[in-house]
Amino acid sequence: MPTADLAELMPPERAPLKARLVRIAVWLGGLLAVLLILEVIGISPLNWLRAVFHAMGEIPPQYIVAGIFTQTCNLLLVGLAYVAIWRSAFPRSASIPVMQIATCYIVSIALNGVLPMSLGTITMIFMFIAILPGATAAGVAAGYGVGQIFWAVASAFTYTYLFVTVSGAINEAIGGIRHHLPALLLILVGVTVLVIVLFKLLRQKLHDGAANLKEGVAIMRSPRTFLLRVFLPCAIAFGFEVTTVAIFMHGYGIPVSVSAILLNDAANSIATLTAVTPGGVGATQGLTTVALSGIAPPSQIAAYSLAQQLILTAWNCLFAVVCMTVFFGWAGGREIVSNSLVRARTELAEKRESGRRAKAERTRDEQ
């Protein structure tokens, strides 16, 4: 391997052990100080945590088994959708076993559960580049976008359903559509004009990049193939995802309804998009507790959310390790994942540095 490539794949230098220990001690000290202050002013996070962990042990084992089964079906179905995308985009990838492609997706979900900033997704892209014959970065990025089409539709459905049904949200937001038709029409016209302007601004860039991106969206040339081999498997996977949520909610005695499930889904998606902690832990529990408030006690909701996240994350990691070992071999799978993870971290660091430089340049121009 060329020296430049080796340098790219080398992990970044780590801080000295003493500095890392000091940093950990400072974080622990700060956390302890916050807990003590809360106890002094009458808020007892320790009692709340004890109630949460006590509730976490109350879910019957059969619910855990059922949730793991539906989660596994979800992962495999989405993995199969990517198989269809890549075999249309890069015909030579037909020589790659189906489960190797699916394993890359499973690994990304496992990594997203333990790493911040959606590093697992970026790692998956580099894994696909590494294993797919003829794959390009632009093509893989475009294919990943194709794989997200259903999930964008599902998110739009979720938020629209909640906006329309939960507590009369539309009437509360604009005071009744019938009494505000002029304002509504004005908003629609403004949105239409904005879409047209953005389309004109981006059209040339999309045209210029089409040659590099079109291979990744090759499956879209046949709408029937896309619907049957990508959209449909993702739709069934979404059904398993919703079933998993319902299983854990029922296991914790939280009333199960379409609104409750979609509220939970919306809270999880927001926490994932804004995640700066591994798997969005903390933010997920906070948003879920707010979203489901009034349905069950806060400690019960937090226990459900935390238990579901911990159990599914542990299973995702175990399933990913098994798939890597079986379908790549332990050494080969570890090398692909580690190299792709290093490249993902490098990519993320470069984007951060680019953002800092752009911000510094804007500040300098304003001055």
C-alpha positions in Angstrom: 0.0 0.0 0.0 1.4 3.5 -0.9 2.8 5.5 2.0 0.1 8.2 1.6 -2.6 5.7 2.0 -1.0 4.2 5.0 -0.7 7.6 6.6 -4.4 8.2 5.8 -5.5 5.0 7.6 -3.3 5.5 10.6 -5.3 6.5 13.7 -4.7 10.0 15.0 -2.3 10.4 17.8 -3.9 10.1 21.2 -3.5 12.4 24.1 -1.0 11.3 26.9 -2.5 9.0 29.5 -2.1 11.6 32.2 -4.0 14.2 30.3 -6.8 11.7 29.5 -7.1 10.7 33.2 -7.2 14.4 34.3 -9.9 15.1 31.7 -12.0 12.1 33.0 -11.5 13.2 36.6 -12.7 16.8 35.7 -15.8 15.4 34.0 -16.6 13.1 36.9 -16.0 15.9 39.4 -18.3 18.3 37.5 -21.0 15.6 37.3 -20.7 15.0 41.1 -21.0 18.7 41.8 -24.1 19.0 39.7 -25.7 16.1 41.5 -24.9 17.6 44.9 -26.3 21.0 43.9 -29.5 19.4 42.7 -29.8 17.4 46.0 -29.3 20.6 48.1 -32.1 22.5 46.2 -34.5 19.6 46.7 -34.3 17.8 43.4 -33.1 14.2 43.8 -31.7 12.8 40.6 -30.3 9.8 42.5 -33.8 8.8 43.6 -35.1 9.2 40.1 -32.2 7.1 38.7 -32.9 4.4 41.3 -36.6 4.4 40.2 -35.5 4.2 36.5 -33.1 1.3 37.0 -35.6 -0.5 39.2 -38.2 -0.2 36.5 -35.7 -1.4 33.9 -35.7 -4.8 35.5 -39.4 -5.2 35.3 -39.8 -6.1 31.6 -40.6 -9.8 31.2 -38.0 -11.8 29.2 -40.4 -12.8 26.4 -40.8 -9.1 25.5 -37.0 -8.8 25.1 -36.9 -11.9 22.9 -39.7 -10.6 20.7 -38.1 -7.2 20.4 -34.8 -8.6 19.4 -36.5 -10.8 16.7 -38.3 -7.9 15.2 -35.2 -5.7 15.3 -33.2 -8.4 13.5 -35.8 -8.6 10.8 -35.7 -4.8 10.4 -31.9 -4.9 10.0 -31.9 -7.7 7.4 -34.6 -6.1 5.3 -32.9 -2.8 5.0 -29.6 -4.6 4.3 -31.4 -6.4 1.4 -32.6 -3.1 0.0 -28.9 -1.9 -0.2 -28.1 -5.2 -2.0 -30.6 -4.2 -4.7 -29.2 -0.6 -4.9 -25.6 -1.7 -5.3 -26.2 -4.5 -7.8 -28.0 -2.0 -10.0 -25.4 0.7 -9.5 -22.2 -1.4 -9.7 -23.0 -4.6 -11.8 -19.7 -6.2 -10.7 -20.9 -6.2 -7.1 -23.0 -9.2 -8.0 -20.0 -11.3 -7.1 -20.2 -10.0 -3.5 -22.3 -12.2 -1.2 -25.6 -10.7 -0.1 -24.8 -10.9 3.6 -21.5 -9.1 3.2 -23.4 -6.1 1.9 -26.1 -6.4 4.6 -23.4 -6.7 7.2 -22.0 -3.3 6.3 -25.4 -1.8 7.1 -25.7 -3.8 10.4 -22.3 -2.6 11.5 -23.3 1.0 10.8 -26.3 0.7 13.0 -24.2 -0.9 15.8 -21.6 1.9 15.6 -24.2 4.6 15.6 -25.4 3.2 18.9 -22.0 3.6 20.6 -20.4 6.5 18.7 -21.5 10.2 18.5 -22.2 12.3 15.4 -23.5 9.4 13.2 -20.0 8.1 12.7 -21.4 4.7 11.9 -23.2 6.0 8.8 -20.0 7.5 7.4 -18.1 4.3 8.3 -20.7 2.3 6.3 -20.1 4.5 3.2 -16.3 3.8 3.3 -17.0 0.1 3.9 -19.1 0.0 0.8 -16.4 1.8 -1.2 -13.9 -0.8 0.1 -15.9 -4.0 -0.8 -17.9 -3.0 -3.9 -16.0 -3.5 -7.2 -16.1 -0.3 -9.2 -17.6 1.8 -6.5 -16.9 5.5 -6.3 -17.5 7.9 -3.4 -20.0 9.9 -5.3 -21.9 6.8 -6.5 -22.0 5.3 -3.0 -23.2 8.6 -1.5 -26.0 8.8 -4.2 -27.0 5.2 -3.5 -27.2 5.9 0.2 -29.5 8.7 -0.6 -31.7 6.3 -2.6 -31.8 4.0 0.4 -33.1 7.0 2.5 -36.1 7.8 0.2 -38.5 5.6 2.1 -37.3 6.8 5.5 -37.8 10.4 4.4 -41.4 9.5 3.3 -42.0 7.8 6.6 -40.7 10.8 8.6 -42.9 13.1 6.6 -45.9 10.8 7.3 -45.1 10.7 11.0 -44.8 14.5 11.5 -47.8 15.2 9.3 -49.9 12.6 11.2 -48.9 14.1 14.5 -49.4 17.7 13.4 -52.9 16.8 12.2 -54.1 14.6 15.0 -52.3 15.3 18.3 -54.4 17.7 20.4 -55.8 19.5 17.3 -52.3 20.8 16.4 -53.4 22.5 13.2 -56.1 24.5 14.9 -53.8 25.5 17.7 -51.1 26.5 15.3 -53.1 28.8 13.0 -56.3 29.3 14.9 -58.5 27.3 12.5 -57.8 27.0 8.7 -61.2 28.2 7.7 -60.6 31.6 9.4 -57.1 32.0 8.0 -57.4 31.0 4.3 -55.6 34.2 3.0 -52.7 33.6 5.4 -52.5 30.0 4.4 -52.6 30.8 0.7 -49.8 33.4 1.3 -47.7 30.8 3.1 -48.2 28.3 0.3 -47.2 30.9 -2.4 -44.1 31.8 -0.4 -43.1 28.2 0.0 -43.6 27.6 -3.8 -41.5 30.6 -4.7 -38.8 29.5 -2.3 -38.7 26.0 -3.8 -38.5 27.5 -7.4 -35.6 29.8 -6.4 -33.7 27.0 -4.7 -34.3 24.7 -7.6 -32.8 27.3 -10.0 -29.8 27.9 -7.8 -29.1 24.2 -7.4 -30.0 23.0 -10.9 -26.6 23.8 -12.4 -24.7 22.1 -9.5 -26.9 19.0 -9.8 -26.4 19.0 -13.6 -22.6 19.3 -13.1 -22.5 16.4 -10.6 -24.9 14.2 -12.4 -22.2 12.3 -14.2 -20.6 11.2 -10.9 -23.9 10.6 -9.1 -26.0 8.8 -11.7 -24.4 5.4 -11.2 -25.5 5.4 -7.6 -29.2 6.0 -8.5 -29.2 3.5 -11.4 -32.0 1.5 -9.8 -34.3 4.6 -10.1 -34.4 4.1 -13.8 -36.8 1.2 -13.2 -39.5 2.5 -10.8 -41.0 -1.0 -10.6 -37.6 -2.5 -9.5 -37.1 0.4 -7.0 -40.5 -0.1 -5.5 -40.3 -3.9 -5.2 -36.6 -4.3 -4.2 -36.0 -1.1 -2.2 -39.1 0.7 -1.1 -41.1 -2.4 -0.2 -38.4 -4.0 2.0 -37.9 -0.7 3.8 -41.7 -0.4 4.3 -41.8 -3.9 5.8 -38.7 -3.0 7.9 -40.5 0.1 9.2 -43.4 -2.2 10.2 -41.0 -4.3 12.2 -39.5 -1.1 13.7 -42.9 0.1 14.9 -43.7 -3.4 16.2 -40.4 -3.3 18.2 -41.4 -0.1 19.9 -44.9 -1.4 20.6 -43.5 -4.6 22.2 -41.2 -2.7 24.6 -43.9 -0.1 25.4 -46.4 -2.9 26.2 -43.7 -4.7 28.2 -43.4 -1.6 30.5 -47.2 -1.2 30.8 -47.2 2.0 28.7 -50.5 2.3 26.7 -49.8 1.5 23.1 -51.5 3.6 20.4 -50.5 4.9 16.9 -50.0 8.4 18.3 -47.8 7.2 21.2 -45.7 5.1 18.8 -45.2 7.9 16.3 -44.5 10.4 19.1 -41.8 8.0 20.3 -40.5 7.7 16.8 -40.4 11.5 16.3 -38.5 11.9 19.6 -36.0 9.3 18.6 -35.4 10.8 15.2 -34.8 14.3 16.6 -32.4 13.0 19.2 -30.5 11.0 16.5 -30.2 14.0 14.2 -28.9 16.2 17.0 -26.8 13.5 18.7 -23.5 14.5 20.2 -23.5 11.6 22.6 -23.2 7.9 21.6 -26.5 6.9 20.2 -28.1 10.2 21.4 -28.4 8.7 24.9 -29.7 11.2 27.3 -31.3 13.3 24.7 -33.4 10.3 23.5 -34.7 9.7 27.1 -35.4 13.4 27.7 -37.3 13.9 24.5 -39.2 10.6 24.8 -40.3 11.6 28.4 -41.6 14.9 27.1 -43.3 13.4 24.1 -45.1 10.7 26.1 -45.9 12.9 29.1 -49.4 12.3 30.4 -49.4 8.7 29.1 -47.4 7.2 31.9 -45.2 8.4 34.9 -41.9 10.1 33.8 -39.7 7.5 35.5 -41.6 4.7 33.8 -41.2 6.3 30.4 -37.5 7.0 31.0 -37.0 3.4 32.1 -38.7 2.1 29.0 -36.7 4.3 26.7 -33.4 3.6 28.3 -34.0 -0.2 28.5 -35.1 -0.3 24.9 -32.0 1.6 23.8 -29.6 -0.4 25.9 -31.1 -3.8 24.9 -31.3 -3.1 21.2 -27.8 -1.4 21.1 -26.3 -4.5 22.8 -28.0 -6.8 20.4 -27.0 -4.7 17.4 -23.4 -4.9 18.4 -23.5 -8.6 19.1 -25.3 -9.3 15.8 -22.7 -7.1 13.9 -19.8 -9.0 15.4 -21.3 -12.3 14.6 -22.0 -11.2 11.0 -18.5 -9.8 10.5 -16.9 -13.0 11.9 -19.1 -15.3 9.8 -19.2 -13.4 6.5 -15.8 -11.6 6.5 -13.7 -13.6 8.9 -12.7 -12.0 12.2 -9.4 -10.5 10.9 -10.8 -9.3 7.6 -13.9 -7.8 9.1 -12.0 -6.0 11.8 -9.6 -4.6 9.3 -12.4 -3.3 7.0 -14.3 -1.7 9.9 -11.2 -0.2 11.6 -9.9 1.3 8.4 -13.3 2.7 7.4 -13.8 4.1 10.9 -10.4 5.9 10.7 -11.4 7.4 7.4 -14.8 8.4 8.7 -13.2 10.2 11.6 -10.7 11.9 9.3 -13.6 13.0 7.1 -15.5 14.4 10.0 -12.4 16.2 11.3 -11.8 17.8 7.9 -15.4 19.0 7.8 -15.1 20.5 11.2 -11.8 22.2 10.3 -13.4 23.5 7.1 -16.3 24.9 9.0 -14.0 26.6 11.5 -12.0 28.2 8.6 -15.2 29.4 6.9 -16.4 30.9 10.2 -13.1 32.6 10.8 -13.1 34.0 7.2 -16.7 35.4 7.7 -15.7 37.0 11.0 -12.6 38.6 9.4 -14.7 39.9 6.5 -17.3 41.4 8.9 -14.5 43.2 10.8 
